């Protein structure tokens, strides 16, 4: 039997679909591109219009007031490293890209995860999809995004969102499934509404696992942002790519450490803010 007759090529099947989308939904994709570029540009302008030391001071003060002094010190060190390494502008571009991507990923994943925790049939349906999404190499997500949105930051943020959804969704489902049944029964016995049970009982109880999901979402988003430097997304990913292509170990190492600093910054700020919110609600 001829091997060509049984060979399976996903690309051959998907290419006509992508061509059809580009031909029939170009105005929509153009609108999405404009919205994303405008949002990212506005946030970058806000961060870059002030001197670096002013931004660092503001972040440190707000971290100390909203979370605690330890998180404020960590924030100052992380941003200070980005500044003194000479990668401030690239760091702010990456910070904006990752922050927007993570926020959108959480907004999409959280309600789906809650629904999956409440409906085992729905969970069984989406589980294979999540398995595939987490198994596929991250750079594969860039291929259809680039084919639809061309090069730049838009395909990078689309691919980052898609890659960040599965861990947050899985751990959201797990977090709500682990909420003690006696707490739910107590809330129902006291006549609390489903909304009150969700915000007063389930979310506070699920917070530790939700924080793990948020942490994974941040780390994976930063990982694919580095790969996004290959498609012209800019930021620290572009600096890592430049260091690789020019064989400049110093540049690649500095950019890599700056990515680690941003990961620590986002993790500590998000973790501290959520824990403070829960403590406030309990009090």
RODO-2510 file (C-alpha; in nm, 4 decimals, decimal comma):
residues 283
     n   res          X          Y          Z
     1     x     0,0000     0,0000     0,0000
     2     x     0,1291     0,3448    -0,0881
     3     x     0,2278     0,5327     0,2290
     4     x     0,1063     0,8611     0,0766
     5     x    -0,2500     0,7289     0,0795
     6     x    -0,2554     0,6813     0,4575
     7     x    -0,0348     0,9735     0,5565
     8     x    -0,2124     1,2234     0,7799
     9     x    -0,1210     1,5893     0,7494
    10     x    -0,2979     1,8249     0,9935
    11     x    -0,1440     2,1215     0,8164
    12     x    -0,3065     2,0263     0,4888
    13     x    -0,6443     2,0209     0,6647
    14     x    -0,5976     2,3411     0,8645
    15     x    -0,4432     2,5579     0,5934
    16     x    -0,7716     2,5962     0,3970
    17     x    -0,9513     2,6820     0,7211
    18     x    -0,6980     2,9557     0,8003
    19     x    -0,7227     3,0887     0,4430
    20     x    -1,1023     3,0954     0,4707
    21     x    -1,0855     3,2798     0,8028
    22     x    -0,8453     3,5367     0,6623
    23     x    -1,0661     3,5905     0,3586
    24     x    -1,3983     3,6196     0,5427
    25     x    -1,3112     3,7561     0,8874
    26     x    -1,0316     3,9983     0,8076
    27     x    -1,2254     4,3025     0,9400
    28     x    -1,2807     4,1233     1,2712
    29     x    -0,9153     4,0217     1,3021
    30     x    -0,8141     4,3761     1,2155
    31     x    -1,0413     4,5081     1,4929
    32     x    -0,8890     4,2635     1,7429
    33     x    -0,5422     4,3737     1,6350
    34     x    -0,6281     4,7415     1,6829
    35     x    -0,7793     4,6805     2,0278
    36     x    -0,4808     4,4771     2,1493
    37     x    -0,2233     4,7170     2,0069
    38     x    -0,4039     5,0161     2,1563
    39     x    -0,4293     4,8517     2,4986
    40     x    -0,0669     4,7411     2,5054
    41     x     0,0524     5,0760     2,3725
    42     x    -0,1440     5,2713     2,6343
    43     x    -0,0122     5,0595     2,9224
    44     x     0,3446     5,0797     2,7951
    45     x     0,3155     5,4573     2,7657
    46     x     0,1970     5,4810     3,1261
    47     x     0,4939     5,2765     3,2485
    48     x     0,7549     5,4440     3,0276
    49     x     0,6410     5,8054     3,0494
    50     x     0,7749     5,8291     3,4044
    51     x     1,1414     5,7827     3,4949
    52     x     1,2343     5,4306     3,5964
    53     x     1,3115     5,5275     3,9550
    54     x     0,9676     5,6890     3,9887
    55     x     0,7933     5,3716     3,8674
    56     x     1,0018     5,1605     4,1055
    57     x     0,9193     5,3916     4,3954
    58     x     0,5461     5,3832     4,3189
    59     x     0,5421     5,0019     4,2953
    60     x     0,7384     4,9677     4,6203
    61     x     0,5068     5,2072     4,8079
    62     x     0,1878     5,0441     4,6835
    63     x     0,3277     4,6962     4,7506
    64     x     0,4079     4,7970     5,1067
    65     x     0,0658     4,9520     5,1640
    66     x    -0,1467     4,6883     4,9914
    67     x     0,0530     4,3756     5,0817
    68     x     0,3492     4,3971     5,3198
    69     x     0,7021     4,5304     5,3530
    70     x     0,8627     4,2030     5,2424
    71     x     0,6792     4,2072     4,9088
    72     x     0,7727     4,5751     4,8714
    73     x     1,1426     4,4920     4,9129
    74     x     1,1195     4,2040     4,6640
    75     x     0,9412     4,4310     4,4140
    76     x     1,2103     4,6964     4,4487
    77     x     1,4908     4,4461     4,3975
    78     x     1,3223     4,2854     4,0942
    79     x     1,2516     4,6153     3,9180
    80     x     1,5887     4,7537     4,0222
    81     x     1,7617     4,4632     3,8524
    82     x     1,5654     4,5260     3,5308
    83     x     1,6746     4,8905     3,5408
    84     x     2,0420     4,8420     3,6222
    85     x     2,0770     4,5628     3,3668
    86     x     1,9932     4,8168     3,0959
    87     x     1,6722     4,6401     2,9930
    88     x     1,4114     4,8680     3,1472
    89     x     1,2097     4,9398     2,8326
    90     x     1,2138     4,5754     2,7205
    91     x     1,1167     4,4675     3,0737
    92     x     0,8178     4,7015     3,0794
    93     x     0,7054     4,5744     2,7387
    94     x     0,7234     4,2169     2,8633
    95     x     0,5528     4,3094     3,1907
    96     x     0,2595     4,4617     3,0029
    97     x     0,2341     4,1710     2,7615
    98     x     0,2389     3,9094     3,0367
    99     x     0,0044     4,1009     3,2679
   100     x    -0,2595     4,1465     2,9977
   101     x    -0,2233     3,7848     2,8839
   102     x    -0,2530     3,6449     3,2365
   103     x    -0,5548     3,8624     3,3172
   104     x    -0,7385     3,7485     3,0045
   105     x    -0,6396     3,3842     3,0646
   106     x    -0,7752     3,4004     3,4204
   107     x    -1,0959     3,5738     3,3083
   108     x    -1,1570     3,2936     3,0571
   109     x    -1,0340     2,9989     3,2668
   110     x    -1,1922     3,0828     3,6034
   111     x    -1,5644     3,0600     3,5090
   112     x    -1,5019     2,7537     3,2909
   113     x    -1,3139     2,5904     3,5779
   114     x    -1,5986     2,6629     3,8198
   115     x    -1,8469     2,5137     3,5735
   116     x    -1,6285     2,2049     3,5276
   117     x    -1,6096     2,1599     3,9053
   118     x    -1,9887     2,1646     3,9263
   119     x    -2,0555     1,9484     3,6192
   120     x    -1,8538     1,6267     3,5929
   121     x    -1,9820     1,5586     3,2395
   122     x    -1,8534     1,8936     3,1189
   123     x    -1,5207     1,8269     3,2915
   124     x    -1,4911     1,4904     3,1157
   125     x    -1,5554     1,6606     2,7808
   126     x    -1,2937     1,9342     2,8184
   127     x    -1,0265     1,7191     2,9873
   128     x    -0,8934     1,5690     2,6583
   129     x    -0,8799     1,9184     2,5085
   130     x    -0,6748     2,0421     2,8032
   131     x    -0,4450     1,7407     2,7747
   132     x    -0,3755     1,8238     2,4112
   133     x    -0,3302     2,1958     2,4816
   134     x    -0,0742     2,1264     2,7538
   135     x     0,1102     1,8610     2,5518
   136     x     0,1547     2,0611     2,2327
   137     x     0,4871     2,2523     2,2321
   138     x     0,4283     2,6228     2,3032
   139     x     0,5819     2,7502     1,9807
   140     x     0,3190     2,5561     1,7838
   141     x     0,0570     2,8047     1,9070
   142     x     0,2481     3,0828     1,7349
   143     x     0,2056     2,9293     1,3883
   144     x    -0,1729     2,9777     1,3411
   145     x    -0,1590     3,3063     1,5348
   146     x     0,1039     3,4430     1,2945
   147     x    -0,0873     3,3121     0,9930
   148     x    -0,3976     3,5019     1,1040
   149     x    -0,2543     3,8147     1,2704
   150     x     0,0846     3,8415     1,0957
   151     x     0,4019     3,9222     1,2913
   152     x     0,4149     4,1372     1,6030
   153     x     0,2718     4,1494     1,9518
   154     x    -0,0820     4,0413     1,8632
   155     x    -0,0011     3,6788     1,7706
   156     x     0,2273     3,6672     2,0747
   157     x    -0,0474     3,7683     2,3162
   158     x    -0,3043     3,5388     2,1499
   159     x    -0,0691     3,2404     2,1755
   160     x     0,0206     3,3329     2,5339
   161     x    -0,3459     3,3462     2,6343
   162     x    -0,4182     3,0069     2,4784
   163     x    -0,1132     2,8538     2,6447
   164     x    -0,1965     3,0039     2,9841
   165     x    -0,5583     2,8896     3,0042
   166     x    -0,5149     2,5105     3,0656
   167     x    -0,3169     2,5229     3,3948
   168     x    -0,5423     2,7901     3,5419
   169     x    -0,8551     2,6031     3,4315
   170     x    -0,7371     2,2674     3,5672
   171     x    -0,6372     2,4052     3,9056
   172     x    -0,9544     2,6122     3,9334
   173     x    -1,1560     2,2946     3,8841
   174     x    -0,9431     2,1113     4,1393
   175     x    -0,9665     2,3977     4,3880
   176     x    -1,3466     2,4045     4,3858
   177     x    -1,3736     2,0270     4,3958
   178     x    -1,1628     2,0277     4,7149
   179     x    -1,3851     2,2746     4,9013
   180     x    -1,5104     2,0884     5,2143
   181     x    -1,8672     1,9693     5,1683
   182     x    -1,9577     2,0559     5,5276
   183     x    -1,8831     2,4234     5,4595
   184     x    -2,1133     2,4208     5,1579
   185     x    -2,3856     2,2469     5,3557
   186     x    -2,3439     2,5006     5,6351
   187     x    -2,3847     2,7873     5,3906
   188     x    -2,6954     2,6316     5,2411
   189     x    -2,8391     2,5594     5,5869
   190     x    -2,8025     2,9251     5,6874
   191     x    -2,9959     3,0315     5,3779
   192     x    -2,7024     3,1923     5,1984
   193     x    -2,7520     3,2602     4,8294
   194     x    -2,5371     3,0763     4,5711
   195     x    -2,3537     3,4045     4,5088
   196     x    -2,2729     3,4440     4,8787
   197     x    -2,1604     3,0823     4,9042
   198     x    -1,9331     3,1334     4,6049
   199     x    -1,7670     3,4526     4,7281
   200     x    -1,7767     3,3954     5,1043
   201     x    -1,7072     3,0217     5,1283
   202     x    -1,5845     2,8596     4,8064
   203     x    -1,3365     3,1177     4,6793
   204     x    -1,1651     3,1746     5,0198
   205     x    -1,1382     2,7977     5,0704
   206     x    -1,0059     2,7475     4,7177
   207     x    -0,7564     3,0358     4,7290
   208     x    -0,4393     2,8301     4,8043
   209     x    -0,4941     2,6082     4,4990
   210     x    -0,6045     2,9049     4,2886
   211     x    -0,2758     3,0751     4,3732
   212     x    -0,0877     2,7724     4,2425
   213     x    -0,2858     2,7953     3,9183
   214     x    -0,2132     3,1665     3,8897
   215     x     0,1558     3,1013     3,9500
   216     x     0,1638     2,8369     3,6772
   217     x    -0,0214     3,0677     3,4394
   218     x     0,2335     3,3453     3,4991
   219     x     0,5348     3,1182     3,4545
   220     x     0,4034     2,9571     3,1360
   221     x     0,3081     3,2963     2,9950
   222     x     0,6606     3,4227     3,0553
   223     x     0,7996     3,1103     2,8902
   224     x     0,6054     3,1596     2,5683
   225     x     0,6782     3,5348     2,5695
   226     x     1,0445     3,4427     2,5221
   227     x     0,9506     3,2349     2,2184
   228     x     0,7331     3,5212     2,0984
   229     x     1,0517     3,7198     2,0463
   230     x     1,0977     3,5078     1,7345
   231     x     0,7873     3,6623     1,5752
   232     x     0,8680     4,0250     1,6498
   233     x     0,6852     4,0680     1,9802
   234     x     0,9689     4,2747     2,1263
   235     x     1,0413     4,2914     2,4957
   236     x     1,2820     4,0604     2,6756
   237     x     1,2026     3,7771     2,4358
   238     x     1,3581     3,9815     2,1553
   239     x     1,6666     4,0425     2,3708
   240     x     1,7054     3,6708     2,4398
   241     x     1,6699     3,6006     2,0670
   242     x     1,9231     3,8718     1,9847
   243     x     2,1700     3,7292     2,2343
   244     x     2,1257     3,3837     2,0817
   245     x     2,1652     3,4901     1,7186
   246     x     2,4669     3,7117     1,7952
   247     x     2,6186     3,4616     2,0387
   248     x     2,6244     3,7303     2,3095
   249     x     2,6101     3,5343     2,6326
   250     x     2,5993     3,8468     2,8487
   251     x     2,2904     3,9887     2,6790
   252     x     2,1071     3,6562     2,6811
   253     x     2,1907     3,5989     3,0483
   254     x     2,0812     3,9483     3,1519
   255     x     1,7548     3,9180     2,9616
   256     x     1,6920     3,5736     3,1095
   257     x     1,7525     3,6955     3,4643
   258     x     1,5257     3,9950     3,3980
   259     x     1,2498     3,7497     3,3004
   260     x     1,3066     3,5643     3,6279
   261     x     1,2847     3,8965     3,8160
   262     x     0,9510     3,9767     3,6491
   263     x     0,8210     3,6281     3,7295
   264     x     0,9074     3,6759     4,0975
   265     x     0,7531     4,0246     4,0957
   266     x     0,4223     3,9118     3,9442
   267     x     0,4019     3,6026     4,1627
   268     x     0,4638     3,7889     4,4887
   269     x     0,2310     4,0761     4,4041
   270     x    -0,0575     3,8538     4,2905
   271     x    -0,0141     3,6102     4,5785
   272     x     0,0114     3,8870     4,8376
   273     x    -0,2834     4,0842     4,6990
   274     x    -0,5142     3,7800     4,6957
   275     x    -0,4129     3,6721     5,0442
   276     x    -0,4683     4,0248     5,1793
   277     x    -0,8122     4,0347     5,0175
   278     x    -0,9096     3,7055     5,1773
   279     x    -0,7877     3,8183     5,5213
   280     x    -0,9876     4,1397     5,4860
   281     x    -1,3042     3,9479     5,3939
   282     x    -1,2603     3,7111     5,6895
   283     x    -1,2210     4,0031     5,9307
***
